[in-house]
Amino acid sequence: MTIIIQVIMNILIIDNKKSQSSKIKEKLEEVLGSYRVITRTSALDALAEAKKAPPELVIISDTLAEARAAEIYSLIVNAVGPLPAILIKGAGRRGEKSPEYLDNGLVTQLVTPSLNAIVLAVKDSLRIRRLTREIDNLRNQLKRAGFDKKIADLTLESSHRINDTLMTILGNSQLLLSDSKGMNAGVQAKLKKIEKAAKEIQSITLSLANTLGTEIRQFETEKTTP
């Protein structure tokens, strides 16, 4: 008998405006399908939920009276570790100074975004989450195994897949930037941040691929040399 274990991944929305969070939840469940979207209306409830089942992504509206979005994100990160976040600000809200935890490459800030803009940001955030996790796993495998030809080949192949996905993220952000006439300056700045983060990860994967390619060639040369 085969037992299939299905891992359910969560997205946590923190917003005291139920009508807004319901629309985001409904749209994400329609588009993503495999994720469970949970909504909470207070920072304390959201923190308890995150501790109970750490989410893959948090979406925080800056409308809660108890704390600013960045402060809530900081509490969650301290409780469960770094994770991607989308902070949604209303029009006319003053931008916050960027504390260290907002410059970790995992946070996107949007100002009065459309549902489609939120969906696009969610997809890119989840891609980066998967890619960084895959890179960490591959590095750990290589550390445990030392240089192993099969693992190196697998790592090289995965690096190429990661790079292909990053090209999609870069393409999305560059497409939006090229059609940014009338777009809020803050949104443009965040898109440029996404573009920069994707390029940085791409640089890491290309460097990893080049290093492994060199080691594989050296390994094969030594194996065939009498």
C-alpha positions as CSV (number, residue, x, y, z in Angstrom):
1,M,0.0,0.0,0.0
2,T,1.4,3.4,-1.0
3,I,0.8,6.2,1.4
4,I,0.8,9.7,-0.1
5,I,1.6,12.6,2.2
6,Q,0.4,15.9,0.9
7,V,2.1,19.0,2.4
8,I,-0.2,21.9,2.6
9,M,1.5,25.3,2.3
10,N,0.0,28.4,3.8
11,I,-0.2,32.1,2.8
12,L,-1.1,34.3,5.7
13,I,-3.0,37.6,5.0
14,I,-3.2,40.1,7.9
15,D,-5.7,42.8,7.3
16,N,-8.5,44.3,9.5
17,K,-10.6,45.1,6.3
18,K,-12.4,41.8,5.8
19,S,-13.8,42.8,2.4
20,Q,-10.2,43.5,1.0
21,S,-8.6,40.3,2.5
22,S,-11.5,38.2,1.2
23,K,-11.0,39.4,-2.3
24,I,-7.3,38.8,-2.1
25,K,-7.9,35.3,-0.6
26,E,-10.4,34.4,-3.3
27,K,-8.2,35.5,-6.1
28,L,-5.1,33.7,-4.8
29,E,-6.9,30.5,-4.2
30,E,-8.3,30.7,-7.7
31,V,-4.9,31.4,-9.3
32,L,-2.6,29.3,-7.1
33,G,-4.8,26.3,-6.1
34,S,-2.2,24.4,-4.1
35,Y,-1.9,26.9,-1.3
36,R,-4.2,27.4,1.6
37,V,-4.9,31.1,2.2
38,I,-5.6,32.1,5.8
39,T,-6.8,35.5,6.9
40,R,-6.4,37.2,10.3
41,T,-7.6,40.6,11.4
42,S,-5.2,41.3,14.2
43,A,-1.4,41.1,14.8
44,L,-1.7,38.9,17.8
45,D,-4.0,36.3,16.0
46,A,-1.6,36.4,13.0
47,L,1.5,35.8,15.2
48,A,-0.2,32.8,16.9
49,E,-1.2,31.4,13.5
50,A,2.3,31.9,12.1
51,K,3.8,30.0,15.1
52,K,1.3,27.2,14.8
53,A,1.9,26.7,11.0
54,P,4.7,28.8,9.6
55,P,3.5,30.3,6.2
56,E,5.4,30.4,3.0
57,L,4.4,34.1,2.6
58,V,2.7,36.8,4.6
59,I,0.7,39.7,3.1
60,I,0.3,42.5,5.6
61,S,-2.0,45.5,5.1
62,D,-0.8,48.8,6.8
63,T,-4.2,49.5,8.2
64,L,-4.0,47.8,11.5
65,A,-4.3,50.1,14.5
66,E,-2.1,48.0,16.8
67,A,1.2,48.1,14.8
68,R,2.6,49.1,11.4
69,A,3.0,46.4,8.7
70,A,6.8,46.4,9.1
71,E,6.6,45.9,12.8
72,I,4.2,42.9,12.5
73,Y,6.6,41.4,9.9
74,S,9.5,41.8,12.3
75,L,7.6,40.0,15.1
76,I,6.8,37.1,12.7
77,V,10.4,36.8,11.5
78,N,11.6,36.8,15.1
79,A,9.2,33.9,15.8
80,V,9.5,31.7,12.8
81,G,12.6,32.9,10.8
82,P,13.0,34.8,7.5
83,L,10.2,34.5,5.0
84,P,8.9,36.5,2.1
85,A,6.4,39.3,2.7
86,I,4.3,41.7,0.8
87,L,3.5,44.9,2.7
88,I,0.4,46.8,1.3
89,K,0.2,50.5,1.9
90,G,-2.6,52.9,1.2
91,A,-2.3,56.0,-0.9
92,G,-0.9,58.9,1.0
93,R,0.8,56.8,3.6
94,R,4.3,58.0,4.4
95,G,7.0,55.5,3.5
96,E,8.8,53.9,6.4
97,K,12.6,53.9,6.7
98,S,13.8,50.5,5.7
99,P,15.0,48.6,8.7
100,E,17.5,45.8,8.1
101,Y,14.8,43.2,7.9
102,L,13.1,45.1,5.0
103,D,16.3,45.0,3.0
104,N,16.7,41.2,3.1
105,G,15.5,40.7,-0.5
106,L,12.3,39.0,0.7
107,V,10.1,42.0,1.2
108,T,8.0,43.8,-1.4
109,Q,6.1,46.9,-0.6
110,L,3.1,47.9,-2.8
111,V,1.1,51.1,-2.7
112,T,-2.7,50.7,-3.4
113,P,-2.0,47.8,-5.7
114,S,-4.6,46.1,-8.0
115,L,-5.5,42.5,-7.4
116,N,-3.5,41.5,-10.5
117,A,-0.4,43.4,-9.1
118,I,-0.7,41.5,-5.8
119,V,-1.0,38.2,-7.6
120,L,2.1,38.9,-9.7
121,A,4.1,39.9,-6.5
122,V,2.9,36.8,-4.7
123,K,4.0,34.5,-7.6
124,D,7.5,36.2,-7.7
125,S,7.8,36.0,-3.9
126,L,7.0,32.3,-3.9
127,R,9.4,31.6,-6.7
128,I,12.2,33.3,-4.9
129,R,11.2,31.4,-1.7
130,R,11.5,28.1,-3.6
131,L,14.7,29.0,-5.3
132,T,16.5,30.2,-2.2
133,R,15.4,27.0,-0.4
134,E,16.6,24.8,-3.3
135,I,20.0,26.6,-3.4
136,D,20.4,26.1,0.4
137,N,19.5,22.4,0.1
138,L,22.0,21.9,-2.8
139,R,24.7,23.6,-0.8
140,N,24.0,21.4,2.2
141,Q,24.1,18.2,0.1
142,L,27.5,19.2,-1.4
143,K,28.9,20.0,2.0
144,R,27.8,16.6,3.4
145,A,28.9,14.6,0.4
146,G,32.1,16.4,-0.6
147,F,32.6,16.4,-4.4
148,D,30.4,13.7,-5.9
149,K,30.0,13.6,-9.7
150,K,26.3,12.6,-9.6
151,I,25.4,15.3,-7.1
152,A,27.4,17.8,-9.0
153,D,25.6,16.9,-12.2
154,L,22.2,17.2,-10.4
155,T,23.3,20.6,-8.9
156,L,24.3,21.9,-12.3
157,E,21.0,20.8,-13.8
158,S,19.1,22.4,-10.9
159,S,21.1,25.6,-11.3
160,H,20.1,25.8,-14.9
161,R,16.4,25.3,-14.0
162,I,16.7,28.0,-11.3
163,N,18.2,30.4,-13.9
164,D,15.4,29.7,-16.3
165,T,12.8,30.6,-13.6
166,L,14.7,33.7,-12.7
167,M,14.5,34.8,-16.3
168,T,10.7,34.7,-16.0
169,I,10.8,36.8,-12.8
170,L,13.1,39.3,-14.5
171,G,10.9,39.3,-17.6
172,N,7.8,40.1,-15.5
173,S,9.4,42.9,-13.6
174,Q,11.0,44.4,-16.7
175,L,7.7,44.2,-18.6
176,L,5.9,46.1,-15.9
177,L,8.7,48.7,-15.7
178,S,8.6,49.2,-19.4
179,D,4.9,49.9,-19.2
180,S,5.2,52.0,-16.0
181,K,3.7,55.2,-17.4
182,G,1.5,56.6,-14.6
183,M,2.6,54.0,-12.2
184,N,3.2,55.0,-8.6
185,A,6.8,55.9,-8.0
186,G,6.9,53.6,-5.0
187,V,5.7,50.6,-7.0
188,Q,8.3,51.3,-9.6
189,A,11.0,51.4,-6.9
190,K,9.8,48.0,-5.6
191,L,9.7,46.5,-9.0
192,K,13.3,47.6,-9.5
193,K,14.1,45.9,-6.1
194,I,12.6,42.6,-7.4
195,E,14.6,42.9,-10.5
196,K,17.8,43.6,-8.5
197,A,17.1,40.6,-6.2
198,A,16.5,38.3,-9.1
199,K,19.7,39.4,-10.8
200,E,21.6,38.8,-7.6
201,I,20.3,35.3,-7.2
202,Q,20.9,34.7,-10.9
203,S,24.5,35.8,-10.4
204,I,24.9,33.2,-7.6
205,T,23.4,30.4,-9.7
206,L,25.6,31.2,-12.7
207,S,28.7,31.4,-10.4
208,L,27.7,28.0,-8.9
209,A,27.2,26.5,-12.4
210,N,30.6,27.8,-13.6
211,T,32.4,26.4,-10.6
212,L,30.7,23.0,-10.8
213,G,31.3,22.8,-14.6
214,T,35.0,23.4,-14.0
215,E,35.2,20.8,-11.3
216,I,33.3,18.2,-13.4
217,R,35.6,18.7,-16.3
218,Q,38.7,18.3,-14.0
219,F,37.1,15.2,-12.5
220,E,36.5,13.6,-15.9
221,T,40.0,14.5,-17.1
222,E,41.6,12.9,-14.1
223,K,39.5,9.8,-14.5
224,T,40.5,9.3,-18.1
225,T,44.2,10.2,-17.6
226,P,46.3,7.0,-17.3
